[in-house]
Amino acid sequence: MERKWENISQWLKQEGVEMAFVHSTPNVFYLTRFLCDPHERLMGVFLFPEADPFLVCPNMEKARARAAGWTEQIIGYDDAEDPWLMIGEALSKRGIERNATIAVEKESLPYARAEALLGVVPGASFTAVDALINQMRLVKSADELAILRQAALIADEAVQVGLDALGLGRTELEVVAEIELAMKKKGIREMSFPTTILFGANSALPHGTPGDRPLNKGDFVLFDLGVVLDGYCSDITRTFVYQEASEEQRTIYDAVLTAQEAAINACRPGVRMGDVDLAARNLISERGYGEYFNHRLGHGLGIGVHEFPSIHERNDDPLLTGMVFTIEPGIYVPEVGGVRIEDDVHITADGVELLTRFPKTFQIID
């Protein structure tokens, strides 16, 4: 935790920036190990080149912040209080009263909070800290990797729960309910995102919403799910066919699986991210389905289920040892259905480690 503060403090010194205000729930957790959704209430960390940092949170969350390991100052407030008055006093004690440069998360800072910052530091100007924190979070520590591996294995188990719940006439939402109930019984409080189970033509919607569609013979069955474990996410997609499969379904599946394996095989430190995308995209295009692969290959994974970087064909950044991201090519044919196969991968010194391991061979489910 303290090393992360040191990295930011050093950057503040180098850039001549007087302080940083980090408010987003994922980044506060990353810097403090305090995982809290304050809803509309203010929560954030103030960091400085030399002075001690402080955390702002509702009074009712202070005990949890301490339990998470935060030992520095906490400015707590009740719902009837204005925390910015207390923040202004704390900043003044650290010599920040006006005309300071403040590093903020420009991608997510609400306008109202930017105004509040200007209220306590008149004449302040803003610079972005987003890129620095994204780069810090990009390479996972050994502790983070251990959690991500376990979260991935639990996601594998959830897919099996979903398969066991399939039955002729069962609806998408009924299968969702079975999966999420099983995960709750296992001690998982939160899914990475709303569990997505899609049957038949619905599977051609990359971000489709489960509903009351019943399962029929010959349907594609697409599972997209993940769990949150100790603040870190997993994300897996598997696609099956129920009871009987057409040649078109087999052809589509083979194209996606071959493309996904090609992308995985392209992964190693130093490889351009865009080339990993193209390894899958070019193969799908060669099979005649290029127009039906209509999203990027993958995304970073960690505290957020969708985080930096974006793995797309125009990304020139290199893969780095310690990165974790998804590889999830798909083909989505309207009125026919879609296939997506997604794994969580970790870039190692000599290649790639698959974190999700549920079998990917073409399966007809009886």
Secondary structure, 3 states (H helix, E strand, C coil): CHHHHHHHHHHHHHHCCCEEEECCHHHHHHHHCCCCCCCCCCCEEEECCCCCCEEEEEHHHHHHHHHCCCCCEEEEECCCCCHHHHHHHHHHHCCCCCCCEEEECCCCCCHHHHHHHHHHCCCCEEEECHHHHHHHHHECCHHHHHHHHHHHHHHHHHHHHHHHHCCCCCEHHHHHHHHHHHHHHCCCCCECCCCEEEEHHHHHCCCCCCCCCECCCCCEEEEEECEEECCEECCEEEEEEECCCCHHHHHHHHHHHHHHHHHHHCCCCCCEHHHHHHHHHHHHHHCCCHHHCCCCCEEECCCCCCEEEEECCCCCCECCCCEEEEECCEEEECCCEEEECEEEEEEECCEEEECCCCCCCCCEEC
